[in-house]
Each structure stands twice: as C-alpha cells, then as structure tokens.
Amino acid sequence: MKAILDNAKKKVLVVEDIHSIREAIVDLLSSDYIVFSSENYDTAITYLEKEKIDLVITDIRMPGKSGLDLIKTIK
C-alpha cells in the first residue's frame, strides 16, 4: 500500500492574482502535480479547507488579503 501512496501525485495550490502568471505556473507544474489555482486569499482558503494540499505557492502582494496573510492563516 505504501508504494501506491508514494506514486500518487502531490497537490499544489498556486495563488496569484495576475491571470497570465498564474496560468504559466500551472502549466509548468501540471505534468508532475495535481495543480489547483486561485486568484485570491478567499478562494485559496476554500481549496485548503476541501483538499489536502502538499505545497502552496503564493504571490505576496494581492488585492485584499495578501499572500503573507494567507501564510499566517495556514501556519
């Protein structure tokens, strides 16, 4: 059973308010990871509540709550 879990793709959440940058990061990661994307803090929190995310990549400066606010909430 452990071998099956080790081969499972990890889940990554990309949080970026600029669409073109967010999509570029998603495109780079999507062949190796299950990638979720969010344009803001609120949507990111929704993903984090529903999914077991292994890694979060976030923009620091975003309208409303920042990436730093997101990191503080996750911590």
All heavy atoms as a GROMACS GRO file, in nm:
protein
  594
    1MET      N    1   0.082  -0.119   0.000
    1MET     CA    2   0.000   0.000   0.000
    1MET      C    3   0.087   0.125   0.000
    1MET      O    4   0.054   0.222  -0.064
    1MET     CB    5  -0.092  -0.003   0.122
    1MET     CG    6  -0.188   0.110   0.126
    1MET     SD    7  -0.312   0.088  -0.001
    1MET     CE    8  -0.440   0.187   0.061
    2LYS      N    9   0.199   0.123   0.070
    2LYS     CA   10   0.286   0.241   0.076
    2LYS      C   11   0.337   0.279  -0.062
    2LYS      O   12   0.343   0.397  -0.095
    2LYS     CB   13   0.402   0.215   0.171
    2LYS     CG   14   0.487   0.339   0.196
    2LYS     CD   15   0.589   0.310   0.302
    2LYS     CE   16   0.670   0.425   0.348
    2LYS     NZ   17   0.696   0.535   0.267
    3ALA      N   18   0.368   0.183  -0.147
    3ALA     CA   19   0.417   0.213  -0.282
    3ALA      C   20   0.313   0.290  -0.361
    3ALA      O   21   0.345   0.380  -0.438
    3ALA     CB   22   0.456   0.085  -0.354
    4ILE      N   23   0.188   0.256  -0.344
    4ILE     CA   24   0.080   0.327  -0.414
    4ILE      C   25   0.076   0.472  -0.368
    4ILE      O   26   0.065   0.564  -0.448
    4ILE     CB   27  -0.056   0.259  -0.391
    4ILE    CG1   28  -0.057   0.122  -0.458
    4ILE    CG2   29  -0.170   0.344  -0.444
    4ILE    CD1   30  -0.177   0.039  -0.424
    5LEU      N   31   0.088   0.497  -0.239
    5LEU     CA   32   0.085   0.633  -0.187
    5LEU      C   33   0.206   0.713  -0.234
    5LEU      O   34   0.195   0.831  -0.264
    5LEU     CB   35   0.079   0.631  -0.034
    5LEU     CG   36  -0.048   0.573   0.027
    5LEU    CD1   37  -0.036   0.568   0.178
    5LEU    CD2   38  -0.170   0.655  -0.014
    6ASP      N   39   0.322   0.651  -0.242
    6ASP     CA   40   0.442   0.720  -0.286
    6ASP      C   41   0.433   0.764  -0.431
    6ASP      O   42   0.493   0.862  -0.471
    6ASP     CB   43   0.566   0.632  -0.266
    6ASP     CG   44   0.600   0.614  -0.120
    6ASP    OD1   45   0.549   0.690  -0.036
    6ASP    OD2   46   0.679   0.523  -0.090
    7ASN      N   47   0.359   0.689  -0.514
    7ASN     CA   48   0.347   0.721  -0.655
    7ASN      C   49   0.236   0.821  -0.683
    7ASN      O   50   0.222   0.869  -0.795
    7ASN     CB   51   0.322   0.594  -0.737
    7ASN     CG   52   0.445   0.506  -0.740
    7ASN    OD1   53   0.557   0.554  -0.729
    7ASN    ND2   54   0.425   0.377  -0.755
    8ALA      N   55   0.156   0.853  -0.584
    8ALA     CA   56   0.046   0.947  -0.603
    8ALA      C   57   0.102   1.087  -0.627
    8ALA      O   58   0.200   1.127  -0.565
    8ALA     CB   59  -0.046   0.948  -0.481
    9LYS      N   60   0.039   1.158  -0.718
    9LYS     CA   61   0.082   1.294  -0.746
    9LYS      C   62   0.049   1.384  -0.628
    9LYS      O   63  -0.057   1.374  -0.568
    9LYS     CB   64   0.013   1.348  -0.871
    9LYS     CG   65   0.068   1.293  -1.000
    9LYS     CD   66   0.007   1.367  -1.118
    9LYS     CE   67   0.072   1.322  -1.246
    9LYS     NZ   68   0.023   1.400  -1.360
   10LYS      N   69   0.142   1.469  -0.594
   10LYS     CA   70   0.123   1.567  -0.487
   10LYS      C   71   0.033   1.679  -0.537
   10LYS      O   72   0.027   1.708  -0.656
   10LYS     CB   73   0.256   1.624  -0.441
   10LYS     CG   74   0.354   1.521  -0.390
   10LYS     CD   75   0.306   1.460  -0.261
   10LYS     CE   76   0.408   1.361  -0.208
   10LYS     NZ   77   0.363   1.292  -0.092
   11LYS      N   78  -0.036   1.744  -0.443
   11LYS     CA   79  -0.127   1.853  -0.477
   11LYS      C   80  -0.063   1.987  -0.444
   11LYS      O   81  -0.013   2.007  -0.333
   11LYS     CB   82  -0.258   1.839  -0.399
   11LYS     CG   83  -0.336   1.715  -0.440
   11LYS     CD   84  -0.465   1.706  -0.361
   11LYS     CE   85  -0.541   1.580  -0.398
   11LYS     NZ   86  -0.666   1.570  -0.320
   12VAL      N   87  -0.066   2.077  -0.542
   12VAL     CA   88  -0.007   2.210  -0.529
   12VAL      C   89  -0.117   2.313  -0.551
   12VAL      O   90  -0.200   2.300  -0.641
   12VAL     CB   91   0.105   2.231  -0.634
   12VAL    CG1   92   0.160   2.371  -0.627
   12VAL    CG2   93   0.215   2.128  -0.615
   13LEU      N   94  -0.117   2.416  -0.469
   13LEU     CA   95  -0.208   2.529  -0.484
   13LEU      C   96  -0.127   2.651  -0.523
   13LEU      O   97  -0.034   2.690  -0.452
   13LEU     CB   98  -0.284   2.556  -0.354
   13LEU     CG   99  -0.372   2.680  -0.352
   13LEU    CD1  100  -0.481   2.673  -0.459
   13LEU    CD2  101  -0.434   2.699  -0.213
   14VAL      N  102  -0.161   2.710  -0.638
   14VAL     CA  103  -0.096   2.831  -0.687
   14VAL      C  104  -0.191   2.948  -0.662
   14VAL      O  105  -0.304   2.947  -0.711
   14VAL     CB  106  -0.063   2.820  -0.837
   14VAL    CG1  107  -0.003   2.951  -0.888
   14VAL    CG2  108   0.030   2.702  -0.863
   15VAL      N  109  -0.146   3.047  -0.586
   15VAL     CA  110  -0.228   3.163  -0.553
   15VAL      C  111  -0.159   3.286  -0.613
   15VAL      O  112  -0.053   3.327  -0.566
   15VAL     CB  113  -0.245   3.180  -0.401
   15VAL    CG1  114  -0.345   3.291  -0.371
   15VAL    CG2  115  -0.289   3.049  -0.335
   16GLU      N  116  -0.220   3.342  -0.716
   16GLU     CA  117  -0.162   3.456  -0.789
   16GLU      C  118  -0.276   3.534  -0.852
   16GLU      O  119  -0.363   3.475  -0.917
   16GLU     CB  120  -0.067   3.402  -0.897
   16GLU     CG  121  -0.022   3.501  -1.001
   16GLU     CD  122   0.057   3.617  -0.945
   16GLU    OE1  123   0.163   3.597  -0.884
   16GLU    OE2  124   0.010   3.731  -0.964
   17ASP      N  125  -0.277   3.666  -0.833
   17ASP     CA  126  -0.387   3.747  -0.884
   17ASP      C  127  -0.374   3.780  -1.033
   17ASP      O  128  -0.473   3.810  -1.098
   17ASP     CB  129  -0.404   3.875  -0.802
   17ASP     CG  130  -0.282   3.963  -0.802
   17ASP    OD1  131  -0.171   3.910  -0.789
   17ASP    OD2  132  -0.297   4.085  -0.814
   18ILE      N  133  -0.255   3.774  -1.089
   18ILE     CA  134  -0.237   3.802  -1.232
   18ILE      C  135  -0.256   3.673  -1.311
   18ILE      O  136  -0.178   3.577  -1.296
   18ILE     CB  137  -0.099   3.865  -1.258
   18ILE    CG1  138  -0.087   3.996  -1.179
   18ILE    CG2  139  -0.079   3.889  -1.407
   18ILE    CD1  140   0.050   4.058  -1.182
   19HIS      N  141  -0.360   3.673  -1.394
   19HIS     CA  142  -0.402   3.552  -1.465
   19HIS      C  143  -0.288   3.489  -1.547
   19HIS      O  144  -0.266   3.368  -1.539
   19HIS     CB  145  -0.520   3.585  -1.557
   19HIS     CG  146  -0.567   3.469  -1.638
   19HIS    ND1  147  -0.643   3.367  -1.582
   19HIS    CD2  148  -0.547   3.436  -1.767
   19HIS    CE1  149  -0.668   3.277  -1.676
   19HIS    NE2  150  -0.612   3.317  -1.788
   20SER      N  151  -0.215   3.568  -1.624
   20SER     CA  152  -0.112   3.512  -1.712
   20SER      C  153   0.001   3.446  -1.632
   20SER      O  154   0.052   3.340  -1.672
   20SER     CB  155  -0.055   3.619  -1.805
   20SER     OG  156  -0.001   3.726  -1.730
   21ILE      N  157   0.038   3.505  -1.521
   21ILE     CA  158   0.143   3.446  -1.436
   21ILE      C  159   0.092   3.318  -1.372
   21ILE      O  160   0.162   3.216  -1.370
   21ILE     CB  161   0.191   3.546  -1.330
   21ILE    CG1  162   0.260   3.665  -1.397
   21ILE    CG2  163   0.285   3.478  -1.229
   21ILE    CD1  164   0.296   3.777  -1.304
   22ARG      N  165  -0.031   3.323  -1.320
   22ARG     CA  166  -0.091   3.205  -1.257
   22ARG      C  167  -0.098   3.089  -1.356
   22ARG      O  168  -0.058   2.977  -1.324
   22ARG     CB  169  -0.230   3.240  -1.204
   22ARG     CG  170  -0.295   3.130  -1.126
   22ARG     CD  171  -0.427   3.173  -1.063
   22ARG     NE  172  -0.528   3.207  -1.163
   22ARG     CZ  173  -0.577   3.329  -1.184
   22ARG    NH1  174  -0.535   3.431  -1.112
   22ARG    NH2  175  -0.669   3.350  -1.275
   23GLU      N  176  -0.144   3.116  -1.477
   23GLU     CA  177  -0.156   3.010  -1.578
   23GLU      C  178  -0.020   2.956  -1.620
   23GLU      O  179  -0.006   2.836  -1.646
   23GLU     CB  180  -0.236   3.060  -1.698
   23GLU     CG  181  -0.383   3.081  -1.666
   23GLU     CD  182  -0.451   2.956  -1.610
   23GLU    OE1  183  -0.439   2.849  -1.672
   23GLU    OE2  184  -0.514   2.966  -1.504
   24ALA      N  185   0.081   3.041  -1.627
   24ALA     CA  186   0.216   2.995  -1.663
   24ALA      C  187   0.270   2.899  -1.558
   24ALA      O  188   0.328   2.794  -1.591
   24ALA     CB  189   0.310   3.115  -1.680
   25ILE      N  190   0.251   2.932  -1.432
   25ILE     CA  191   0.297   2.844  -1.323
   25ILE      C  192   0.220   2.713  -1.326
   25ILE      O  193   0.280   2.605  -1.313
   25ILE     CB  194   0.283   2.914  -1.186
   25ILE    CG1  195   0.374   3.037  -1.179
   25ILE    CG2  196   0.315   2.817  -1.072
   25ILE    CD1  197   0.348   3.127  -1.060
   26VAL      N  198   0.090   2.721  -1.345
   26VAL     CA  199   0.007   2.599  -1.352
   26VAL      C  200   0.054   2.511  -1.468
   26VAL      O  201   0.070   2.390  -1.451
   26VAL     CB  202  -0.143   2.634  -1.367
   26VAL    CG1  203  -0.225   2.512  -1.403
   26VAL    CG2  204  -0.196   2.699  -1.240
   27ASP      N  205   0.080   2.570  -1.584
   27ASP     CA  206   0.127   2.493  -1.699
   27ASP      C  207   0.259   2.424  -1.671
   27ASP      O  208   0.280   2.309  -1.710
   27ASP     CB  209   0.141   2.583  -1.822
   27ASP     CG  210   0.007   2.624  -1.881
   27ASP    OD1  211  -0.096   2.560  -1.848
   27ASP    OD2  212   0.005   2.720  -1.961
   28LEU      N  213   0.350   2.493  -1.602
   28LEU     CA  214   0.480   2.435  -1.570
   28LEU      C  215   0.470   2.315  -1.475
   28LEU      O  216   0.546   2.220  -1.485
   28LEU     CB  217   0.572   2.540  -1.507
   28LEU     CG  218   0.629   2.645  -1.600
   28LEU    CD1  219   0.696   2.755  -1.520
   28LEU    CD2  220   0.728   2.582  -1.698
   29LEU      N  221   0.375   2.321  -1.383
   29LEU     CA  222   0.365   2.219  -1.278
   29LEU      C  223   0.270   2.104  -1.310
   29LEU      O  224   0.280   1.997  -1.251
   29LEU     CB  225   0.321   2.284  -1.147
   29LEU     CG  226   0.415   2.389  -1.088
   29LEU    CD1  227   0.351   2.454  -0.967
   29LEU    CD2  228   0.548   2.327  -1.052
   30SER      N  229   0.177   2.126  -1.402
   30SER     CA  230   0.066   2.032  -1.419
   30SER      C  231   0.105   1.894  -1.471
   30SER      O  232   0.030   1.799  -1.450
   30SER     CB  233  -0.042   2.093  -1.509
   30SER     OG  234   0.010   2.120  -1.636
   31SER      N  235   0.220   1.878  -1.531
   31SER     CA  236   0.258   1.745  -1.577
   31SER      C  237   0.306   1.656  -1.461
   31SER      O  238   0.299   1.534  -1.470
   31SER     CB  239   0.365   1.753  -1.685
   31SER     OG  240   0.482   1.812  -1.635
   32ASP      N  241   0.352   1.717  -1.353
   32ASP     CA  242   0.406   1.641  -1.241
   32ASP      C  243   0.321   1.645  -1.114
   32ASP      O  244   0.344   1.566  -1.023
   32ASP     CB  245   0.546   1.692  -1.206
   32ASP     CG  246   0.645   1.670  -1.319
   32ASP    OD1  247   0.642   1.560  -1.378
   32ASP    OD2  248   0.723   1.761  -1.348
   33TYR      N  249   0.227   1.739  -1.109
   33TYR     CA  250   0.147   1.758  -0.987
   33TYR      C  251   0.000   1.778  -1.023
   33TYR      O  252  -0.032   1.815  -1.135
   33TYR     CB  253   0.195   1.882  -0.910
   33TYR     CG  254   0.340   1.877  -0.873
   33TYR    CD1  255   0.437   1.937  -0.953
   33TYR    CD2  256   0.381   1.810  -0.759
   33TYR    CE1  257   0.571   1.932  -0.920
   33TYR    CE2  258   0.516   1.804  -0.725
   33TYR     CZ  259   0.610   1.864  -0.806
   33TYR     OH  260   0.742   1.859  -0.772
   34ILE      N  261  -0.085   1.755  -0.925
   34ILE     CA  262  -0.225   1.796  -0.936
   34ILE      C  263  -0.226   1.941  -0.890
   34ILE      O  264  -0.190   1.971  -0.776
   34ILE     CB  265  -0.316   1.711  -0.847
   34ILE    CG1  266  -0.310   1.565  -0.893
   34ILE    CG2  267  -0.459   1.765  -0.851
   34ILE    CD1  268  -0.375   1.469  -0.796
   35VAL      N  269  -0.262   2.032  -0.979
   35VAL     CA  270  -0.249   2.175  -0.950
   35VAL      C  271  -0.386   2.241  -0.941
   35VAL      O  272  -0.470   2.227  -1.030
   35VAL     CB  273  -0.164   2.246  -1.058
   35VAL    CG1  274  -0.145   2.392  -1.023
   35VAL    CG2  275  -0.030   2.177  -1.075
   36PHE      N  276  -0.406   2.313  -0.833
   36PHE     CA  277  -0.524   2.397  -0.813
   36PHE      C  278  -0.476   2.540  -0.824
   36PHE      O  279  -0.362   2.571  -0.787
   36PHE     CB  280  -0.585   2.374  -0.674
   36PHE     CG  281  -0.631   2.234  -0.652
   36PHE    CD1  282  -0.546   2.139  -0.596
   36PHE    CD2  283  -0.759   2.194  -0.687
   36PHE    CE1  284  -0.587   2.010  -0.575
   36PHE    CE2  285  -0.801   2.064  -0.667
   36PHE     CZ  286  -0.716   1.971  -0.611
   37SER      N  287  -0.561   2.629  -0.874
   37SER     CA  288  -0.520   2.768  -0.884
   37SER      C  289  -0.627   2.859  -0.826
   37SER      O  290  -0.746   2.830  -0.833
   37SER     CB  291  -0.488   2.807  -1.028
   37SER     OG  292  -0.604   2.806  -1.107
   38SER      N  293  -0.580   2.967  -0.769
   38SER     CA  294  -0.667   3.064  -0.705
   38SER      C  295  -0.616   3.204  -0.734
   38SER      O  296  -0.495   3.226  -0.741
   38SER     CB  297  -0.668   3.040  -0.554
   38SER     OG  298  -0.733   3.145  -0.488
   39GLU      N  299  -0.709   3.298  -0.749
   39GLU     CA  300  -0.668   3.436  -0.775
   39GLU      C  301  -0.667   3.523  -0.649
   39GLU      O  302  -0.624   3.637  -0.654
   39GLU     CB  303  -0.756   3.500  -0.881
   39GLU     CG  304  -0.900   3.511  -0.841
   39GLU     CD  305  -0.988   3.561  -0.955
   39GLU    OE1  306  -0.949   3.547  -1.071
   39GLU    OE2  307  -1.095   3.614  -0.923
   40ASN      N  308  -0.711   3.465  -0.536
   40ASN     CA  309  -0.715   3.547  -0.414
   40ASN      C  310  -0.716   3.461  -0.288
   40ASN      O  311  -0.728   3.339  -0.293
   40ASN     CB  312  -0.836   3.640  -0.416
   40ASN     CG  313  -0.967   3.566  -0.425
   40ASN    OD1  314  -0.989   3.468  -0.357
   40ASN    ND2  315  -1.055   3.612  -0.513
   41TYR      N  316  -0.704   3.529  -0.177
   41TYR     CA  317  -0.698   3.466  -0.044
   41TYR      C  318  -0.822   3.380  -0.018
   41TYR      O  319  -0.810   3.266   0.027
   41TYR     CB  320  -0.686   3.578   0.061
   41TYR     CG  321  -0.700   3.532   0.204
   41TYR    CD1  322  -0.587   3.502   0.279
   41TYR    CD2  323  -0.824   3.521   0.264
   41TYR    CE1  324  -0.598   3.462   0.412
   41TYR    CE2  325  -0.836   3.480   0.396
   41TYR     CZ  326  -0.723   3.451   0.468
   41TYR     OH  327  -0.734   3.410   0.599
   42ASP      N  328  -0.940   3.436  -0.043
   42ASP     CA  329  -1.064   3.367  -0.009
   42ASP      C  330  -1.080   3.233  -0.082
   42ASP      O  331  -1.116   3.132  -0.021
   42ASP     CB  332  -1.186   3.456  -0.037
   42ASP     CG  333  -1.188   3.578   0.055
   42ASP    OD1  334  -1.148   3.565   0.172
   42ASP    OD2  335  -1.229   3.686   0.008
   43THR      N  336  -1.052   3.233  -0.211
   43THR     CA  337  -1.062   3.108  -0.287
   43THR      C  338  -0.955   3.009  -0.242
   43THR      O  339  -0.981   2.889  -0.235
   43THR     CB  340  -1.048   3.136  -0.438
   43THR    OG1  341  -1.139   3.239  -0.475
   43THR    CG2  342  -1.076   3.013  -0.520
   44ALA      N  343  -0.837   3.060  -0.210
   44ALA     CA  344  -0.729   2.973  -0.161
   44ALA      C  345  -0.771   2.903  -0.032
   44ALA      O  346  -0.750   2.782  -0.017
   44ALA     CB  347  -0.602   3.053  -0.140
   45ILE      N  348  -0.832   2.978   0.058
   45ILE     CA  349  -0.878   2.919   0.185
   45ILE      C  350  -0.982   2.810   0.158
   45ILE      O  351  -0.980   2.705   0.222
   45ILE     CB  352  -0.933   3.028   0.279
   45ILE    CG1  353  -0.820   3.120   0.327
   45ILE    CG2  354  -1.007   2.968   0.397
   45ILE    CD1  355  -0.711   3.051   0.407
   46THR      N  356  -1.070   2.833   0.063
   46THR     CA  357  -1.171   2.732   0.027
   46THR      C  358  -1.104   2.604  -0.019
   46THR      O  359  -1.142   2.494   0.024
   46THR     CB  360  -1.266   2.786  -0.081
   46THR    OG1  361  -1.331   2.903  -0.032
   46THR    CG2  362  -1.369   2.683  -0.120
   47TYR      N  363  -1.004   2.614  -0.107
   47TYR     CA  364  -0.930   2.495  -0.151
   47TYR      C  365  -0.863   2.426  -0.034
   47TYR      O  366  -0.866   2.303  -0.022
   47TYR     CB  367  -0.823   2.531  -0.256
   47TYR     CG  368  -0.874   2.543  -0.395
   47TYR    CD1  369  -0.862   2.663  -0.464
   47TYR    CD2  370  -0.934   2.436  -0.461
   47TYR    CE1  371  -0.908   2.676  -0.594
   47TYR    CE2  372  -0.979   2.448  -0.591
   47TYR     CZ  373  -0.966   2.568  -0.657
   47TYR     OH  374  -1.012   2.579  -0.785
   48LEU      N  375  -0.801   2.504   0.054
   48LEU     CA  376  -0.730   2.446   0.167
   48LEU      C  377  -0.823   2.374   0.265
   48LEU      O  378  -0.783   2.278   0.330
   48LEU     CB  379  -0.650   2.553   0.240
   48LEU     CG  380  -0.530   2.607   0.161
   48LEU    CD1  381  -0.478   2.735   0.224
   48LEU    CD2  382  -0.420   2.502   0.153
   49GLU      N  383  -0.946   2.420   0.274
   49GLU     CA  384  -1.044   2.354   0.361
   49GLU      C  385  -1.097   2.224   0.300
   49GLU      O  386  -1.134   2.132   0.372
   49GLU     CB  387  -1.161   2.448   0.389
   49GLU     CG  388  -1.124   2.564   0.479
   49GLU     CD  389  -1.233   2.670   0.491
   49GLU    OE1  390  -1.328   2.670   0.408
   49GLU    OE2  391  -1.223   2.753   0.582
   50LYS      N  392  -1.097   2.214   0.167
   50LYS     CA  393  -1.156   2.098   0.099
   50LYS      C  394  -1.055   1.994   0.054
   50LYS      O  395  -1.089   1.878   0.040
   50LYS     CB  396  -1.237   2.145  -0.023
   50LYS     CG  397  -1.359   2.225   0.014
   50LYS     CD  398  -1.436   2.266  -0.108
   50LYS     CE  399  -1.559   2.346  -0.068
   50LYS     NZ  400  -1.637   2.386  -0.184
   51GLU      N  401  -0.932   2.035   0.029
   51GLU     CA  402  -0.830   1.946  -0.027
   51GLU      C  403  -0.712   1.935   0.068
   51GLU      O  404  -0.682   2.028   0.142
   51GLU     CB  405  -0.780   2.001  -0.162
   51GLU     CG  406  -0.883   2.010  -0.270
   51GLU     CD  407  -0.925   1.875  -0.324
   51GLU    OE1  408  -0.847   1.777  -0.312
   51GLU    OE2  409  -1.036   1.866  -0.379
   52LYS      N  410  -0.642   1.822   0.060
   52LYS     CA  411  -0.516   1.807   0.132
   52LYS      C  412  -0.406   1.857   0.038
   52LYS      O  413  -0.362   1.785  -0.051
   52LYS     CB  414  -0.491   1.663   0.171
   52LYS     CG  415  -0.364   1.647   0.252
   52LYS     CD  416  -0.328   1.501   0.268
   52LYS     CE  417  -0.193   1.487   0.334
   52LYS     NZ  418  -0.081   1.537   0.254
   53ILE      N  419  -0.366   1.980   0.056
   53ILE     CA  420  -0.267   2.043  -0.030
   53ILE      C  421  -0.128   2.019   0.029
   53ILE      O  422  -0.105   2.038   0.148
   53ILE     CB  423  -0.293   2.195  -0.042
   53ILE    CG1  424  -0.433   2.223  -0.099
   53ILE    CG2  425  -0.185   2.264  -0.125
   53ILE    CD1  426  -0.455   2.179  -0.241
   54ASP      N  427  -0.035   1.975  -0.057
   54ASP     CA  428   0.101   1.947  -0.012
   54ASP      C  429   0.192   2.069  -0.018
   54ASP      O  430   0.288   2.079   0.060
   54ASP     CB  431   0.161   1.836  -0.098
   54ASP     CG  432   0.084   1.706  -0.084
   54ASP    OD1  433   0.084   1.650   0.027
   54ASP    OD2  434   0.021   1.662  -0.183
   55LEU      N  435   0.165   2.160  -0.111
   55LEU     CA  436   0.250   2.277  -0.128
   55LEU      C  437   0.165   2.395  -0.174
   55LEU      O  438   0.079   2.378  -0.260
   55LEU     CB  439   0.359   2.249  -0.233
   55LEU     CG  440   0.449   2.365  -0.273
   55LEU    CD1  441   0.541   2.404  -0.158
   55LEU    CD2  442   0.531   2.328  -0.397
   56VAL      N  443   0.191   2.513  -0.117
   56VAL     CA  444   0.125   2.636  -0.160
   56VAL      C  445   0.231   2.730  -0.216
   56VAL      O  446   0.332   2.756  -0.151
   56VAL     CB  447   0.051   2.705  -0.044
   56VAL    CG1  448  -0.009   2.838  -0.089
   56VAL    CG2  449  -0.058   2.614   0.012
   57ILE      N  450   0.207   2.778  -0.337
   57ILE     CA  451   0.292   2.880  -0.398
   57ILE      C  452   0.206   3.005  -0.406
   57ILE      O  453   0.102   3.004  -0.473
   57ILE     CB  454   0.340   2.838  -0.539
   57ILE    CG1  455   0.422   2.710  -0.530
   57ILE    CG2  456   0.418   2.951  -0.604
   57ILE    CD1  457   0.457   2.649  -0.664
   58THR      N  458   0.245   3.111  -0.338
   58THR     CA  459   0.160   3.230  -0.333
   58THR      C  460   0.235   3.358  -0.366
   58THR      O  461   0.353   3.372  -0.336
   58THR     CB  462   0.094   3.244  -0.193
   58THR    OG1  463   0.001   3.353  -0.197
   58THR    CG2  464   0.194   3.267  -0.083
   59ASP      N  465   0.162   3.446  -0.430
   59ASP     CA  466   0.206   3.583  -0.452
   59ASP      C  467   0.199   3.653  -0.317
   59ASP      O  468   0.112   3.624  -0.236
   59ASP     CB  469   0.111   3.649  -0.552
   59ASP     CG  470   0.153   3.787  -0.594
   59ASP    OD1  471   0.258   3.836  -0.550
   59ASP    OD2  472   0.080   3.848  -0.674
   60ILE      N  473   0.288   3.744  -0.291
   60ILE     CA  474   0.286   3.816  -0.164
   60ILE      C  475   0.188   3.933  -0.173
   60ILE      O  476   0.105   3.952  -0.085
   60ILE     CB  477   0.427   3.868  -0.127
   60ILE    CG1  478   0.520   3.750  -0.102
   60ILE    CG2  479   0.422   3.958  -0.004
   60ILE    CD1  480   0.480   3.658   0.011
   61ARG      N  481   0.194   4.009  -0.282
   61ARG     CA  482   0.107   4.126  -0.297
   61ARG      C  483  -0.014   4.091  -0.382
   61ARG      O  484   0.000   4.061  -0.501
   61ARG     CB  485   0.183   4.240  -0.364
   61ARG     CG  486   0.285   4.301  -0.274
   61ARG     CD  487   0.330   4.432  -0.331
   61ARG     NE  488   0.474   4.427  -0.349
   61ARG     CZ  489   0.542   4.511  -0.422
   61ARG    NH1  490   0.482   4.606  -0.487
   61ARG    NH2  491   0.671   4.500  -0.430
   62MET      N  492  -0.130   4.095  -0.320
   62MET     CA  493  -0.255   4.072  -0.390
   62MET      C  494  -0.357   4.170  -0.333
   62MET      O  495  -0.344   4.214  -0.218
   62MET     CB  496  -0.305   3.929  -0.367
   62MET     CG  497  -0.218   3.822  -0.428
   62MET     SD  498  -0.287   3.658  -0.409
   62MET     CE  499  -0.272   3.631  -0.232
   63PRO      N  500  -0.459   4.205  -0.412
   63PRO     CA  501  -0.565   4.291  -0.358
   63PRO      C  502  -0.636   4.221  -0.241
   63PRO      O  503  -0.647   4.099  -0.238
   63PRO     CB  504  -0.661   4.308  -0.475
   63PRO     CG  505  -0.587   4.265  -0.596
   63PRO     CD  506  -0.480   4.171  -0.551
   64GLY      N  507  -0.682   4.298  -0.146
   64GLY     CA  508  -0.747   4.238  -0.028
   64GLY      C  509  -0.642   4.181   0.064
   64GLY      O  510  -0.540   4.243   0.089
   65LYS      N  511  -0.665   4.059   0.109
   65LYS     CA  512  -0.567   3.994   0.196
   65LYS      C  513  -0.450   3.945   0.112
   65LYS      O  514  -0.466   3.890   0.004
   65LYS     CB  515  -0.632   3.878   0.271
   65LYS     CG  516  -0.732   3.926   0.374
   65LYS     CD  517  -0.777   3.815   0.464
   65LYS     CE  518  -0.868   3.869   0.572
   65LYS     NZ  519  -0.908   3.766   0.666
   66SER      N  520  -0.330   3.962   0.165
   66SER     CA  521  -0.208   3.931   0.092
   66SER      C  522  -0.166   3.785   0.108
   66SER      O  523  -0.224   3.710   0.186
   66SER     CB  524  -0.095   4.020   0.143
   66SER     OG  525  -0.057   3.980   0.274
   67GLY      N  526  -0.061   3.750   0.034
   67GLY     CA  527  -0.002   3.618   0.049
   67GLY      C  528   0.053   3.597   0.189
   67GLY      O  529   0.052   3.485   0.241
   68LEU      N  530   0.102   3.705   0.251
   68LEU     CA  531   0.151   3.694   0.389
   68LEU      C  532   0.035   3.661   0.484
   68LEU      O  533   0.052   3.582   0.578
   68LEU     CB  534   0.220   3.822   0.432
   68LEU     CG  535   0.352   3.853   0.360
   68LEU    CD1  536   0.405   3.989   0.401
   68LEU    CD2  537   0.454   3.745   0.385
   69ASP      N  538  -0.082   3.722   0.459
   69ASP     CA  539  -0.200   3.687   0.539
   69ASP      C  540  -0.234   3.540   0.522
   69ASP      O  541  -0.269   3.471   0.619
   69ASP     CB  542  -0.321   3.773   0.498
   69ASP     CG  543  -0.303   3.919   0.530
   69ASP    OD1  544  -0.243   3.951   0.635
   69ASP    OD2  545  -0.350   4.004   0.450
   70LEU      N  546  -0.224   3.491   0.400
   70LEU     CA  547  -0.253   3.350   0.372
   70LEU      C  548  -0.156   3.260   0.448
   70LEU      O  549  -0.197   3.163   0.511
   70LEU     CB  550  -0.245   3.323   0.222
   70LEU     CG  551  -0.271   3.180   0.178
   70LEU    CD1  552  -0.411   3.134   0.215
   70LEU    CD2  553  -0.249   3.167   0.028
   71ILE      N  554  -0.028   3.294   0.443
   71ILE     CA  555   0.072   3.214   0.514
   71ILE      C  556   0.045   3.212   0.664
   71ILE      O  557   0.054   3.108   0.728
   71ILE     CB  558   0.214   3.268   0.482
   71ILE    CG1  559   0.247   3.243   0.336
   71ILE    CG2  560   0.318   3.204   0.574
   71ILE    CD1  561   0.368   3.320   0.287
   72LYS      N  562   0.011   3.328   0.719
   72LYS     CA  563  -0.020   3.335   0.862
   72LYS      C  564  -0.141   3.248   0.897
   72LYS      O  565  -0.142   3.181   1.001
   72LYS     CB  566  -0.046   3.479   0.904
   72LYS     CG  567   0.079   3.564   0.906
   72LYS     CD  568   0.046   3.709   0.939
   72LYS     CE  569   0.168   3.796   0.924
   72LYS     NZ  570   0.137   3.939   0.943
   73THR      N  571  -0.242   3.249   0.810
   73THR     CA  572  -0.360   3.167   0.834
   73THR      C  573  -0.327   3.018   0.827
   73THR      O  574  -0.372   2.941   0.912
   73THR     CB  575  -0.471   3.200   0.731
   73THR    OG1  576  -0.505   3.338   0.743
   73THR    CG2  577  -0.594   3.115   0.753
   74ILE      N  578  -0.246   2.980   0.731
   74ILE     CA  579  -0.206   2.838   0.717
   74ILE      C  580  -0.125   2.795   0.839
   74ILE      O  581  -0.147   2.687   0.893
   74ILE     CB  582  -0.125   2.818   0.588
   74ILE    CG1  583  -0.212   2.839   0.466
   74ILE    CG2  584  -0.061   2.679   0.587
   74ILE    CD1  585  -0.135   2.845   0.335
   75LYS      N  586  -0.036   2.879   0.881
   75LYS     CA  587   0.052   2.847   0.994
   75LYS      C  588  -0.030   2.827   1.119
   75LYS      O  589  -0.016   2.739   1.196
   75LYS     CB  590   0.154   2.959   1.014
   75LYS     CG  591   0.260   2.927   1.114
   75LYS     CD  592   0.357   3.041   1.120
   75LYS     CE  593   0.458   3.016   1.230
   75LYS     NZ  594   0.552   3.124   1.245
   0.00000   0.00000   0.00000
